[in-house]
Amino acid sequence: MGGMQLEQQQALAAARQRFADGGALAESLLAPSVQRSWERSRLAGVQPRQEPHYAPLAASGPRLDDPADRRLARCVRDDLDHLWAAFGGRQWTLFCVNAGGMIVAQREHGLADVPVLRPIQVGRQLREIDIGTTAPACSLADDAPALVRGNEHYLDRFAAVFCLSVPLHGLDGEVLGALDITGTGDRDAELLHGYFRQAALSTENRLMVEHRPCHLLAVQHDARWLQSPLQGLLAVEEDGRVRAANRVARRLFGLPRRGPLPLLALEGLFAGASVHQRRRLLQAGPAHRVRIGEDTAVYVQYLRGPLAARAGVRSEAAAGQAGAPSLRALNAQGVREAVAAHHGNIAAAARQLGISRTTLYRHLRG
């Protein structure tokens, strides 16, 4: 640790104790979100010199009882694996918490060597009233990325800990949880933030893909970002109403950042498109450029049609794949499965498979 950083950390420790004793904080000493967490910690009666008192594990232990928690854990798993391959190591852990601060998924290695971090495990809730300021607590409270390192934590025992977190959002833009890296030592926070932001977008896209009852469209101003974490996603109901939009899509179309979408039809969202362009919106095929305003356009790619809730794992895996259906999907059995998934709606099944109704009937007869 450099001399200037060491002096800063020592100044933080002294300021924290004065603050805990009722003193005021100097302006610009902390990021606003961290300062608010210090204030909440003090209000809860947390003392910097106390030992961390982790909340008891959930009654079910590492088993997740809530279907929403299981879904979040399932959708974040791949991104945790990729982040761990890049940034994991001894005395570090990567994990995901739900909106209540409970850990629902984790990658860790060597935490047995760091007693203060050993209790971080699936089923544990990380609360400010127990362990003071942490990056996940700041992200959940403020819906923003958070960095807490060294003596920016409220407890003295975390003076050697680095903690960075980014929020995760649900279908209505609500804070669904947070993705975090915690360990001893230091990391390039700016570099980490970029990768964690993309991982959060990727996880949110998987959550959108799992929203089965809707058509799924990918949108982007730049076609190179389609089929990437930076693609916008729209979930559209059978009647053409836009049910949900991910963060990127909300920004592309100027929609509210949080909350359920206003009553909005797909045609209204693409008001600047021609009749032919609007007709193609829910048809399979390659990405195509569609006007959304007088001088603005996006590339649109139809990913899939609505899927029945009872569809099996095989259909669920296929839902995650963008682009045209496989050859397997176009044989008679695949067509029958598509029709069953759409409760006999021939038009919807044909639209999902990217074929005409005539072709679909031919496959059924075959």
LOPANU-962122 format. One record per residue (C-alpha): residue in one letter; x, y, z. Coordinates in steps of 0.02 Angstrom, whole numbers, plus 50000, padded with zeros to 5 digits. Layout:
N
aXYZ
...
END
This chain:
366
m500005000050000
g500745016849947
g501165030150075
m499785041950020
q498485028050022
l499085022350194
e498885039850263
q497145040950187
q496645024350267
q497295030050437
a496325046350420
l494745036450378
a494955025450533
a495115040650646
a493645049450564
r492575033950579
q492845032650766
r492445051150790
f490885048650686
a490365033450789
d490565044050947
g489345056850876
g490495068150776
a490195074850601
l491055069050441
a492105080450334
e491395083550161
s492075072850019
l492855060450140
l491745046450074
a490695042749923
p488895048249959
s488225030349959
v489575024650082
q489245039550195
r487385035350198
s487835017550246
w488935023950389
e487455034250448
r486285019250443
s487595008650534
r487785021550672
l485905023250688
a485795004250708
g487015004950852
v488474996750762
q490175001050837
p491765001050729
r492744991050857
q491484977050876
e491684959950796
p490544956350648
h488964947150702
y488354938250546
a486504934050539
p486114915450561
l485994905150402
a484264903150329
a483334888450403
s483554878850240
g485434882150240
p486184882750066
r484584875849990
l483524889749915
d481664888149951
d481064903549855
p480814900149668
a481354918149631
d483004915049722
r483274898849626
r482934907849462
l484154921749505
a485484909049556
r485224899449394
c485344914949286
v486904921949371
r487904905749377
d488754907249207
d489264925149237
l489984920849408
d491014907249322
h491684919349191
l492104932649319
w492944919849431
a494034913749288
a494624931649262
f494704938649440
g494544924449564
g495924918649679
r496414913949854
q495614924649989
w494294930949867
t492474926649838
l491174931049707
f489344930349753
c487594936249713
v486344942449842
n484464944649822
a483564960949860
g483554956650045
g485444954350050
m485414935350061
i486764926149963
v485944915049831
a487474910049728
q489344910149759
r491084906049694
e492444905749825
h494204899449856
g495294900550010
l494094909650125
a494584897350261
d496194907550270
v495204923550306
p494164920450464
v493224936950452
l492564932050279
r492274913550315
p490414915750358
i490064922550182
q489084908050108
v487454904050019
g485964906450135
r486794920150238
q486014937550243
l487254952050242
r486474966150344
e487144983050398
i486434980350573
d487604965250589
i489184969650493
g489024988050451
t489464995350281
t489744983650133
a489674986249945
p488124975049922
a487184984950055
c487605001249965
s487114994349794
l485444987849858
a485045003949950
d485525016049811
d485285005649652
a487055009949596
p488775002049586
a489735003249749
l491555001949800
v492034999849984
r493854996550025
g494884996450181
n494305008250316
e492825013850212
h492004998750294
y491185003150459
l492004989150558
d493864989450601
r493954970850563
f493644974150378
a495124986150362
a496014974250242
v494474970150137
f494074975949960
c492254975249908
l491444980149741
s489624977449694
v488404981349553
p486494980149560
l485424967849463
h483704972549396
g482104962949363
l480784964049228
d480054980149296
g481724988649325
e481664984749511
v483234980649609
l483264961749612
g484944959249696
a486794963049676
l488364954949607
d489914956649717
i491764952849731
t492524953049905
g494254948549967
t495844954350050
g497034965249953
d496674977849816
r496044977249635
d495844989249489
a494094995449532
e493795004249366
l494234988649268
l493164977649380
h491674989249366
g491644987749176
y491664968749180
f490404967549322
r489214979449234
q489224968249080
a488994952849188
a487484961049271
l486724965049100
s487044947149045
t486164940149199
e484694951949174
n484554946048993
r484444928049052
l483054933049171
m482134940849023
v482374925148918
e481584914949057
h480004925649046
r479134912348944
p477394918948902
c478024932648782
h478834935348614
l480644940648635
l481474953748525
a483274959948528
v483604978248483
q485144989148467
h485705004548372
d487294995248325
a486984977748256
r488694972048320
w488004972248498
l486554960448461
q486774943448545
s487884951648677
p487574958248853
l487334975448774
q485804970648672
g484124977748719
l482734965248749
l480854967648733
a479574955148797
v477974956948694
e476304948748733
e475254940048601
d474134955348583
g475634966448543
r475804974648714
v477584977348772
r477634968348939
a479454971648990
a481074979348931
n482814977248998
r483944991749049
v484694994048876
a483014993748787
r482275006148911
r483675018248872
l483565015548683
f481715019848682
g481715033048819
l480635022548935
p480575024749124
r482115017549208
r481115009149347
g479375002649373
p478124993449263
l478035000049085
p476595011449039
l475255003648928
l476245002648768
a475944993548604
l477364987248497
e476724997548350
g476775013148458
l478565009548508
f479015008548323
a477905022848268
g479185028748142
a479255011948053
s478405008147888
v476934996147881
h478074982947806
q479374985147944
r478074983748082
r477374968048002
r479104959848010
l479384963748195
l478694947048254
q479394936648112
a480954925948125
g482434930348017
p484044940148016
a484194956748106
h483454971248008
r483474990048027
v481854998148085
r481495016648106
i480835022048276
g480785040648243
e481105053748112
d482995052248124
t483255036848233
a483295018248195
v483755001948281
y484164984548222
v482854971748274
q483014952948284
y481574941448329
l482234928548452
r480754917348493
g478894916348521
p477944913248684
l478314896748770
a477074886748872
a477444885849058
r477474866949049
a478794866248911
g480294855648960
v482104859448990
r482514856648807
s481354870748753
e482044881648893
a483814879348830
a483264883448654
a482464899548719
g484174906048762
q484804904548584
a484564919448468
g484254917248282
a483464904248171
p482804887548235
s483854871948217
l483504858548085
r482874847548226
a481544860448265
l480864859348088
n480454840848083
a478714834548118
q479024831148303
g479794848348329
v478314856648243
r477074846948350
e478014852348507
a477944870648451
v476074869448419
a475794861348589
a476854874748673
h475704887948597
h474114878448650
g473654874548469
n473934892248403
i474574888148228
a475014906048183
a476044908548341
a476954891948318
a477374896048137
r478004913148188
q479154905648319
l479864893048195
g480054906048058
i479004896447931
s477324899247848
r475744890947909
t475694881047746
t477434874147781
l476944870447960
y475424860447903
r476524850947781
h477704845847921
l476244840548029
r475554829547890
g477304822247864
END
